[in-house]
């Protein structure tokens, strides 16, 4: 390119010399030289732009975009109640005690004598014959308190990666960092299932100042010239419709966000049915994934495996997607659900006082220390199914509204771990520890294995307002409502997993087309415990507060989150 410019300039200068010789017109020569200088500058500029395009084509194979959000919350919890107990089969306990399996109750050195001495109320009930059938065994006195976290800051950074591999093959990925200010430990004290960071929820839990691969997959479109496409990798299974409205972004995930906001690895085989039916955006998808790996990297040795791989599968149909109307159907299933996932946590000192009294003696000397531990499930508890239908409409005046209905079904198999079975409490039986010196309670089975159905509704509206938009949302979940939305990044907990009521209102101020401020408030009114987990029987919150029902983990009656955020898209 530079050679071409040089030749043009040289010819122009030679031409200018002939004009000078023939016409001897000084003014014309000056004007012509100025024109030649302007042409040279324009050619240099054109050359720079051509070189930049060539470099972009050769080197910039990946398109990089992203968003940055900083957020300030004021979190308030009311009637936080801890009333721990386990359900014990005291008929089994009594039979073993009468048979002398635990030693004599009046022998202070026997396992039974030690247990009775440590719990006089239990000893009195045992001697009076009051321990019969399956009854609660209270582990600690009930406590009730309000908790206020007046200011809680978070930062979220998401980097989107896109690359065109071939005419009909592309790659997409997203790296995410989500942290609260002043903390990059990545491990929280285990006081709820929300604090148990695991593979499927890492993107929605504050976990430190490092980037995680939230999604990474390829799309192979128009296979052999057909409407068929294939996608494999870490799925775009978070922030699906209609949750994009409260995020002020385009549709972020494939499945219904009312049912699924959970990271998993798998594949999708899709067919653009609209090319046959003529209905805009009509797509049918068959999805498969794996939610848990039971053998590689677990804590079980020599093939002594009690857990199983959790396989996911289902259908997702965009029946209408014409830019104004959106109608979606979802049917999803999880086979061989275990009573938890692999993850890490800081073990609470309070639980050590109950379950590890020997260790607790040393832990009291280091009251500001928690030991970090890796946990995993103890067995398969059953299967789960989810289904839903959602409709959204965007009016010509920018008003947007949606309605979504969801159904979940849990089918237990009678197994249970420490925290319970499939939406059922565990029944514990007494046994001796390895050296026969202590009576320990071990989960034997689930209290019941009945199938349990739950339902949820989710509605919202977004209205144009001065400088932006205002929105109102409401969702409700029934007693057994159990969606896979635990990766939603609401600090109090996924609002769409709530067994009870949640109301949200927000105002979004558009600073410019790529930057906005959001002021919002969420109010949670829980009706049942265990929101967001299929493990354990949901308990009526009012009964837990009254002391007539029990929960191994603290429960919240009501809570509210007042927050303000600034988001920049780049």
C-alpha positions as CSV (number, residue, x, y, z in Angstrom):
1,X,0.0,0.0,0.0
2,X,2.8,2.4,0.9
3,X,4.5,1.7,-2.5
4,X,1.3,2.7,-4.3
5,X,1.2,5.9,-2.4
6,X,4.8,6.7,-3.1
7,X,4.3,6.2,-6.9
8,X,1.2,8.4,-6.9
9,X,3.0,11.2,-5.1
10,X,6.1,11.0,-7.3
11,X,4.0,11.2,-10.5
12,X,2.1,14.2,-9.1
13,X,5.3,16.0,-8.3
14,X,6.7,15.4,-11.7
15,X,3.5,16.6,-13.2
16,X,3.7,19.8,-11.1
17,X,7.2,20.4,-12.4
18,X,6.0,20.4,-16.0
19,X,3.3,22.8,-15.3
20,X,5.8,25.2,-13.7
21,X,8.1,25.0,-16.8
22,X,5.2,25.5,-19.2
23,X,3.1,28.1,-17.5
24,X,5.5,29.7,-15.1
25,X,2.5,30.4,-12.8
26,X,3.7,30.6,-9.2
27,X,0.2,30.7,-7.7
28,X,-1.1,27.7,-9.6
29,X,2.0,25.7,-8.5
30,X,1.4,26.6,-4.8
31,X,-2.3,25.6,-5.0
32,X,-1.4,22.3,-6.7
33,X,1.3,21.5,-4.1
34,X,-1.3,22.1,-1.4
35,X,-3.7,19.7,-3.1
36,X,-0.9,17.1,-3.4
37,X,-0.2,17.4,0.3
38,X,-3.9,16.9,1.1
39,X,-4.0,13.8,-1.1
40,X,-0.9,12.4,0.6
41,X,-2.4,12.9,4.0
42,X,-5.6,11.2,3.0
43,X,-3.7,8.3,1.4
44,X,-1.7,7.9,4.6
45,X,-4.8,7.8,6.7
46,X,-6.4,5.2,4.3
47,X,-3.2,3.1,4.6
48,X,-3.4,3.1,8.4
49,X,-7.0,2.0,8.4
50,X,-6.3,-0.8,5.9
51,X,-3.4,-2.0,8.0
52,X,-5.6,-2.1,11.1
53,X,-8.3,-4.1,9.3
54,X,-5.6,-6.6,8.2
55,X,-4.3,-6.9,11.7
56,X,-7.8,-7.4,13.1
57,X,-8.5,-10.1,10.6
58,X,-5.3,-11.9,11.3
59,X,-5.0,-11.5,15.1
60,X,-8.4,-10.7,16.7
61,X,-10.1,-14.1,16.4
62,X,-12.1,-13.6,19.7
63,X,-14.7,-10.9,20.3
64,X,-14.5,-9.7,24.0
65,X,-17.4,-7.9,25.7
66,X,-18.7,-7.8,29.3
67,X,-20.4,-6.0,32.1
68,X,-19.3,-4.7,35.5
69,X,-21.7,-4.3,38.4
70,X,-21.2,-2.9,41.8
71,X,-24.0,-3.2,44.3
72,X,-24.8,-2.0,47.9
73,X,-27.3,-4.0,49.9
74,X,-29.0,-3.4,53.3
75,X,-30.1,-6.8,54.5
76,X,-32.5,-7.4,57.4
77,X,-33.7,-10.8,58.7
78,X,-36.6,-11.2,61.2
79,X,-37.3,-14.0,63.7
80,X,-34.2,-16.0,62.7
81,X,-34.8,-19.2,64.6
82,X,-32.6,-22.2,65.4
83,X,-34.4,-25.1,67.0
84,X,-32.3,-28.2,66.1
85,X,-33.5,-31.7,66.6
86,X,-33.4,-35.1,64.9
87,X,-36.2,-37.7,64.7
88,X,-35.1,-40.9,66.5
89,X,-36.7,-44.3,66.4
90,X,-36.9,-44.8,70.2
91,X,-38.6,-48.2,69.8
92,X,-35.3,-49.4,68.3
93,X,-33.3,-47.5,70.9
94,X,-35.3,-49.1,73.7
95,X,-35.0,-52.6,72.3
96,X,-31.2,-52.3,72.0
97,X,-30.9,-50.8,75.5
98,X,-33.0,-53.5,77.1
99,X,-30.9,-56.2,75.3
100,X,-27.8,-54.7,76.9
101,X,-26.2,-53.6,73.6
102,X,-25.3,-50.2,75.1
103,X,-24.3,-51.4,78.6
104,X,-26.1,-50.8,81.9
105,X,-27.8,-47.4,82.5
106,X,-26.5,-47.2,86.1
107,X,-22.9,-47.8,85.0
108,X,-21.4,-44.4,84.5
109,X,-18.6,-45.8,82.3
110,X,-21.0,-47.6,79.9
111,X,-22.1,-45.9,76.7
112,X,-25.7,-45.8,77.9
113,X,-24.6,-44.5,81.3
114,X,-22.6,-41.7,79.7
115,X,-25.5,-40.7,77.5
116,X,-27.9,-40.6,80.4
117,X,-25.5,-38.5,82.6
118,X,-25.0,-36.0,79.7
119,X,-28.8,-35.6,79.2
120,X,-30.8,-35.8,82.5
121,X,-34.1,-35.0,80.6
122,X,-33.5,-38.0,78.3
123,X,-32.7,-40.2,81.3
124,X,-35.9,-39.2,83.0
125,X,-38.0,-39.8,79.9
126,X,-36.3,-43.2,79.3
127,X,-36.8,-44.4,82.9
128,X,-40.5,-43.3,82.8
129,X,-41.1,-45.2,79.5
130,X,-41.9,-42.0,77.6
131,X,-39.6,-42.7,74.7
132,X,-41.7,-44.6,72.2
133,X,-42.1,-44.5,68.5
134,X,-40.4,-41.9,66.4
135,X,-39.9,-38.7,68.4
136,X,-37.8,-35.6,68.2
137,X,-34.5,-35.7,70.0
138,X,-33.7,-32.0,70.8
139,X,-30.0,-31.1,70.2
140,X,-29.9,-27.6,71.6
141,X,-32.1,-24.9,73.2
142,X,-34.2,-22.8,70.8
143,X,-32.9,-19.3,70.0
144,X,-34.7,-16.5,68.2
145,X,-33.2,-13.2,67.0
146,X,-33.3,-10.5,64.4
147,X,-30.2,-10.0,62.3
148,X,-29.2,-6.8,60.5
149,X,-26.4,-6.3,57.9
150,X,-26.8,-2.6,57.3
151,X,-24.3,-2.4,54.4
152,X,-23.1,-5.3,52.2
153,X,-21.2,-4.5,49.0
154,X,-20.6,-6.8,46.1
155,X,-18.8,-6.6,42.8
156,X,-19.6,-8.7,39.7
157,X,-17.5,-8.9,36.6
158,X,-18.5,-10.9,33.6
159,X,-16.4,-11.3,30.5
160,X,-18.1,-12.7,27.3
161,X,-16.1,-14.5,24.7
162,X,-17.2,-15.2,21.2
163,X,-15.4,-16.6,18.2
164,X,-16.4,-17.6,14.7
165,X,-14.8,-21.0,14.1
166,X,-16.3,-21.6,10.6
167,X,-19.3,-20.5,8.6
168,X,-21.7,-22.5,10.7
169,X,-19.6,-23.2,13.8
170,X,-19.1,-20.7,16.7
171,X,-17.8,-20.7,20.3
172,X,-19.2,-18.7,23.2
173,X,-18.1,-18.5,26.8
174,X,-18.4,-16.4,29.9
175,X,-16.0,-15.9,32.8
176,X,-17.4,-14.5,36.0
177,X,-16.1,-13.0,39.2
178,X,-18.5,-12.3,42.0
179,X,-17.3,-11.2,45.4
180,X,-18.3,-9.2,48.4
181,X,-16.0,-6.4,49.4
182,X,-13.3,-7.3,51.8
183,X,-13.5,-11.1,51.4
184,X,-11.9,-13.5,48.9
185,X,-11.7,-16.6,51.1
186,X,-14.4,-18.3,48.9
187,X,-15.6,-20.4,51.8
188,X,-18.6,-19.5,54.0
189,X,-19.7,-20.9,57.4
190,X,-22.3,-23.5,56.7
191,X,-25.4,-22.0,58.2
192,X,-27.8,-22.7,55.3
193,X,-27.8,-24.5,51.9
194,X,-27.2,-21.0,50.4
195,X,-23.7,-20.9,51.9
196,X,-22.7,-24.2,50.6
197,X,-20.8,-23.2,47.4
198,X,-20.8,-26.0,44.8
199,X,-20.3,-26.5,41.0
200,X,-23.8,-25.5,40.0
201,X,-24.1,-22.3,42.1
202,X,-20.5,-20.8,42.0
203,X,-21.5,-18.1,39.6
204,X,-24.3,-16.8,42.0
205,X,-22.4,-17.0,45.3
206,X,-19.7,-14.5,46.4
207,X,-16.6,-16.7,46.1
208,X,-13.6,-14.4,45.7
209,X,-11.6,-12.3,43.4
210,X,-11.0,-14.9,40.7
211,X,-12.7,-15.7,37.4
212,X,-14.7,-18.9,37.0
213,X,-15.9,-20.4,33.8
214,X,-19.7,-19.9,34.1
215,X,-20.3,-21.1,30.5
216,X,-18.2,-22.4,27.6
217,X,-19.8,-24.2,24.6
218,X,-19.8,-24.4,20.8
219,X,-22.7,-24.2,18.4
220,X,-22.8,-26.2,15.2
221,X,-25.7,-24.8,13.2
222,X,-27.4,-25.8,10.0
223,X,-25.9,-29.3,10.1
224,X,-25.7,-30.6,6.5
225,X,-27.9,-27.7,5.4
226,X,-30.7,-28.6,7.7
227,X,-32.4,-26.6,10.5
228,X,-30.7,-29.0,13.0
229,X,-28.0,-27.7,15.4
230,X,-25.8,-29.2,18.1
231,X,-24.3,-27.5,21.1
232,X,-21.9,-29.1,23.7
233,X,-20.2,-27.7,26.8
234,X,-20.9,-25.8,30.0
235,X,-24.4,-24.7,29.3
236,X,-26.0,-21.2,29.1
237,X,-28.4,-22.3,31.8
238,X,-28.5,-19.2,34.0
239,X,-30.6,-15.9,33.8
240,X,-33.2,-17.4,31.4
241,X,-36.6,-15.9,30.6
242,X,-38.3,-13.9,32.1
243,X,-35.6,-13.0,34.6
244,X,-33.7,-10.9,32.1
245,X,-36.1,-8.0,32.7
246,X,-35.0,-7.5,36.3
247,X,-31.4,-7.8,35.1
248,X,-32.0,-5.1,32.4
249,X,-30.4,-7.3,29.7
250,X,-31.3,-9.5,26.8
251,X,-32.3,-13.2,27.4
252,X,-29.3,-14.7,29.2
253,X,-30.1,-18.4,29.2
254,X,-32.0,-21.0,27.3
255,X,-34.3,-22.7,29.9
256,X,-37.0,-20.9,31.9
257,X,-35.3,-18.8,34.7
258,X,-38.4,-19.6,36.8
259,X,-37.3,-23.3,36.9
260,X,-33.6,-23.4,36.2
261,X,-30.8,-21.0,37.2
262,X,-28.1,-23.5,37.7
263,X,-24.7,-24.2,36.0
264,X,-24.2,-27.6,34.5
265,X,-22.3,-29.4,31.8
266,X,-24.1,-31.1,28.9
267,X,-25.4,-30.9,25.4
268,X,-28.4,-29.6,23.4
269,X,-29.7,-30.9,20.1
270,X,-32.1,-28.3,18.6
271,X,-34.3,-28.0,15.6
272,X,-35.4,-24.6,14.2
273,X,-39.0,-25.7,13.7
274,X,-40.0,-22.2,12.5
275,X,-38.3,-22.8,9.2
276,X,-40.9,-25.4,8.5
277,X,-44.0,-23.9,10.3
278,X,-43.3,-20.3,9.4
279,X,-43.7,-19.3,13.1
280,X,-40.9,-16.8,14.0
281,X,-38.3,-18.1,16.5
282,X,-40.0,-21.5,17.0
283,X,-37.3,-23.9,18.3
284,X,-37.4,-27.4,19.8
285,X,-34.5,-28.5,22.0
286,X,-33.6,-31.8,23.6
287,X,-31.2,-31.2,26.5
288,X,-28.9,-33.6,28.4
289,X,-26.4,-32.9,31.2
290,X,-24.7,-34.2,34.3
291,X,-25.2,-32.5,37.7
292,X,-23.0,-34.7,39.8
293,X,-20.1,-37.1,39.3
294,X,-20.1,-39.8,41.9
295,X,-16.8,-41.6,41.4
296,X,-14.0,-39.4,40.1
297,X,-12.6,-37.2,42.9
298,X,-14.9,-38.2,45.7
299,X,-14.1,-39.4,49.2
300,X,-15.1,-43.1,48.7
301,X,-12.3,-45.6,48.1
302,X,-11.8,-49.0,46.5
303,X,-15.1,-49.0,44.7
304,X,-17.2,-48.6,47.9
305,X,-19.6,-46.2,46.1
306,X,-22.9,-45.3,47.7
307,X,-23.7,-42.3,45.5
308,X,-24.6,-42.3,41.8
309,X,-24.1,-39.9,38.9
310,X,-26.9,-37.4,38.6
311,X,-28.1,-37.2,35.0
312,X,-30.3,-34.4,33.7
313,X,-32.5,-34.3,30.7
314,X,-35.5,-32.6,29.2
315,X,-37.2,-30.6,26.5
316,X,-37.3,-26.9,26.0
317,X,-39.7,-25.4,23.3
318,X,-39.8,-21.8,22.2
319,X,-43.3,-22.0,20.7
320,X,-43.4,-18.2,19.8
321,X,-40.5,-15.8,19.7
322,X,-41.3,-13.0,17.3
323,X,-39.6,-10.1,19.1
324,X,-42.9,-9.0,20.7
325,X,-44.5,-12.3,22.1
326,X,-42.6,-15.1,23.8
327,X,-44.1,-18.4,24.7
328,X,-42.0,-21.2,26.2
329,X,-42.6,-24.7,27.5
330,X,-40.1,-26.6,29.7
331,X,-40.0,-30.2,30.9
332,X,-37.0,-31.3,32.9
333,X,-35.9,-34.3,34.9
334,X,-33.0,-35.2,37.3
335,X,-32.3,-38.9,37.7
336,X,-30.6,-40.3,40.9
337,X,-30.5,-37.1,42.9
338,X,-28.1,-37.3,45.9
339,X,-28.5,-35.7,49.3
340,X,-26.1,-32.9,48.4
341,X,-23.2,-32.0,46.1
342,X,-19.4,-31.9,46.4
343,X,-18.3,-28.6,48.0
344,X,-16.3,-26.9,50.7
345,X,-17.5,-25.1,53.8
346,X,-16.3,-23.8,57.1
347,X,-17.7,-26.0,59.9
348,X,-19.8,-24.1,62.4
349,X,-18.5,-24.2,66.0
350,X,-22.1,-24.5,67.2
351,X,-22.6,-27.8,65.3
352,X,-19.2,-29.1,66.7
353,X,-20.7,-28.7,70.2
354,X,-23.5,-31.1,69.2
355,X,-21.9,-33.6,66.9
356,X,-18.2,-33.5,67.8
357,X,-17.9,-32.9,71.5
358,X,-14.4,-34.2,71.8
359,X,-13.2,-31.8,69.0
360,X,-15.3,-29.0,70.5
361,X,-13.2,-29.1,73.7
362,X,-10.2,-27.8,71.6
363,X,-12.3,-25.6,69.4
364,X,-13.4,-23.5,72.4
365,X,-9.8,-22.4,72.8
366,X,-9.9,-20.9,69.3
367,X,-13.3,-19.2,69.2
368,X,-12.4,-17.2,66.1
369,X,-11.3,-20.2,64.1
370,X,-13.4,-22.5,61.9
371,X,-11.9,-25.5,60.2
372,X,-12.5,-25.9,56.5
373,X,-13.8,-29.2,55.2
374,X,-14.8,-30.8,51.9
375,X,-18.2,-32.4,52.0
376,X,-20.1,-34.7,49.7
377,X,-23.5,-36.5,49.6
378,X,-24.0,-39.8,51.5
379,X,-26.4,-41.5,49.0
380,X,-29.1,-41.4,46.4
381,X,-32.5,-40.1,47.7
382,X,-34.7,-40.2,44.5
383,X,-35.6,-38.5,41.3
384,X,-37.0,-35.0,40.5
385,X,-39.1,-33.6,37.7
386,X,-39.8,-30.0,36.7
387,X,-42.2,-28.4,34.2
388,X,-43.5,-25.0,33.3
389,X,-45.0,-22.6,30.9
390,X,-44.1,-18.9,30.5
391,X,-45.4,-16.1,28.4
392,X,-44.0,-12.6,28.0
393,X,-45.0,-9.7,25.8
394,X,-43.3,-6.4,24.9
395,X,-45.7,-3.7,23.8
396,X,-45.1,-1.0,21.2
397,X,-44.9,1.6,23.9
398,X,-42.0,-0.4,25.7
399,X,-44.3,-1.7,28.4
400,X,-43.3,-5.3,29.2
401,X,-45.1,-8.0,31.2
402,X,-44.9,-11.7,31.8
403,X,-46.5,-14.6,33.7
404,X,-44.9,-18.0,34.4
405,X,-46.2,-21.1,36.1
406,X,-44.0,-24.0,37.4
407,X,-44.5,-27.5,38.8
408,X,-42.0,-29.7,40.6
409,X,-42.3,-33.3,41.6
410,X,-40.0,-35.2,44.0
411,X,-40.1,-39.0,44.1
412,X,-38.1,-40.3,47.1
413,X,-36.7,-43.8,47.4
414,X,-36.7,-44.0,51.2
415,X,-33.0,-43.3,51.7
416,X,-31.8,-40.4,53.8
417,X,-28.6,-38.8,55.0
418,X,-27.9,-36.6,58.0
419,X,-30.2,-33.7,56.8
420,X,-32.9,-36.0,55.4
421,X,-34.3,-37.7,52.4
422,X,-36.2,-36.4,49.4
423,X,-38.4,-33.7,51.0
424,X,-38.6,-36.0,54.0
425,X,-36.9,-36.0,57.4
426,X,-34.4,-38.7,58.3
427,X,-35.2,-41.2,61.0
428,X,-32.1,-41.9,63.2
429,X,-31.2,-45.1,65.0
430,X,-28.8,-45.5,67.8
431,X,-25.6,-47.5,67.4
432,X,-22.2,-47.8,69.0
433,X,-19.2,-46.0,67.5
434,X,-16.2,-47.9,66.2
435,X,-14.5,-48.6,69.5
436,X,-17.8,-49.2,71.4
437,X,-17.3,-46.4,73.8
438,X,-20.1,-44.0,72.7
439,X,-23.7,-44.1,71.4
440,X,-24.1,-42.2,68.2
441,X,-27.2,-41.5,66.1
442,X,-27.0,-42.4,62.4
443,X,-29.6,-41.7,59.7
444,X,-31.3,-45.0,58.9
445,X,-34.0,-44.1,56.4
446,X,-36.4,-41.4,55.3
447,X,-39.6,-40.9,57.3
448,X,-41.6,-41.4,54.1
449,X,-41.0,-41.9,50.4
450,X,-44.2,-40.5,49.1
451,X,-44.1,-38.4,45.9
452,X,-44.6,-34.7,46.6
453,X,-45.8,-32.1,44.1
454,X,-45.1,-28.4,44.4
455,X,-46.0,-25.3,42.3
456,X,-44.8,-21.8,41.8
457,X,-46.1,-18.7,40.1
458,X,-44.1,-15.7,38.9
459,X,-45.5,-12.5,37.4
460,X,-44.1,-9.1,36.6
461,X,-44.5,-5.8,34.7
462,X,-42.0,-3.2,33.5
463,X,-43.3,0.3,32.7
464,X,-41.5,3.2,30.9
465,X,-40.8,6.0,33.4
466,X,-38.8,9.3,33.3
467,X,-35.1,8.6,32.7
468,X,-35.7,4.8,32.6
469,X,-38.2,2.2,33.7
470,X,-40.0,1.0,36.8
471,X,-40.8,-2.7,37.5
472,X,-42.8,-4.8,39.9
473,X,-42.5,-8.5,40.4
474,X,-44.2,-11.1,42.6
475,X,-43.5,-14.8,43.0
476,X,-44.9,-17.6,45.3
477,X,-43.8,-21.1,46.0
478,X,-45.8,-23.8,47.7
479,X,-44.7,-26.2,50.5
480,X,-42.9,-28.6,48.2
481,X,-41.8,-26.1,45.5
482,X,-38.2,-27.1,44.5
483,X,-36.8,-25.5,41.4
484,X,-33.2,-25.5,40.3
485,X,-32.6,-21.7,40.7
486,X,-29.9,-21.8,43.4
487,X,-27.4,-19.9,41.3
488,X,-29.5,-16.7,41.3
489,X,-27.3,-14.1,42.9
490,X,-29.8,-12.7,45.5
491,X,-27.8,-12.5,48.8
492,X,-30.7,-13.6,51.0
493,X,-31.4,-16.5,48.7
494,X,-32.9,-17.2,45.3
495,X,-36.2,-15.4,45.4
496,X,-37.7,-17.8,42.8
497,X,-36.8,-20.8,45.1
498,X,-38.7,-19.3,48.0
499,X,-41.4,-21.4,49.7
500,X,-43.6,-18.5,50.4
501,X,-44.1,-15.0,49.0
502,X,-41.6,-12.5,47.5
503,X,-42.3,-9.0,46.2
504,X,-39.9,-6.9,44.4
505,X,-40.0,-3.3,43.1
506,X,-37.2,-1.4,41.2
507,X,-36.4,1.8,39.3
508,X,-33.8,1.7,36.6
509,X,-32.2,5.0,35.5
510,X,-30.5,4.9,32.1
511,X,-27.3,7.0,32.3
512,X,-26.5,6.2,28.7
513,X,-27.3,3.2,26.4
514,X,-24.6,1.2,28.1
515,X,-24.8,2.3,31.7
516,X,-27.6,2.3,34.3
517,X,-28.4,2.7,38.0
518,X,-30.9,0.4,39.6
519,X,-32.7,1.1,42.9
520,X,-34.6,-2.0,44.2
521,X,-36.2,-3.6,47.2
522,X,-37.2,-7.2,47.9
523,X,-39.4,-8.5,50.7
524,X,-39.4,-12.2,51.6
525,X,-42.2,-13.9,53.6
526,X,-41.2,-17.5,54.1
527,X,-44.0,-20.0,54.9
528,X,-41.9,-23.2,55.0
529,X,-38.3,-24.1,55.7
530,X,-35.8,-25.5,53.2
531,X,-36.2,-23.1,50.3
532,X,-33.9,-24.2,47.5
533,X,-33.1,-27.7,48.6
534,X,-34.9,-31.1,48.1
535,X,-33.3,-32.5,51.2
536,X,-35.5,-32.7,54.4
537,X,-39.1,-32.1,55.1
538,X,-40.3,-28.5,54.8
539,X,-41.5,-27.3,58.3
540,X,-44.0,-24.6,58.9
541,X,-42.0,-21.5,59.9
542,X,-44.5,-20.4,62.6
543,X,-44.3,-23.8,64.2
544,X,-40.5,-23.7,64.3
545,X,-40.7,-20.2,65.9
546,X,-43.2,-21.6,68.4
547,X,-41.0,-24.5,69.3
548,X,-43.3,-27.2,68.1
549,X,-41.3,-28.0,64.9
550,X,-37.6,-28.3,64.4
551,X,-34.9,-27.5,61.9
552,X,-31.2,-28.6,61.8
553,X,-30.3,-25.2,60.2
554,X,-31.5,-21.7,61.2
555,X,-34.7,-20.6,59.5
556,X,-35.9,-17.1,58.6
557,X,-39.4,-15.8,59.0
558,X,-39.3,-12.6,56.9
559,X,-36.4,-10.7,55.3
560,X,-35.9,-7.6,53.2
561,X,-33.1,-6.4,50.9
562,X,-32.9,-2.7,50.0
563,X,-30.2,-2.3,47.3
564,X,-28.7,0.1,44.8
565,X,-26.4,-0.9,41.9
566,X,-24.4,0.7,39.0
567,X,-23.9,-1.5,35.9
568,X,-21.6,-0.7,33.0
569,X,-21.7,-2.7,29.8
570,X,-18.6,-2.7,27.6
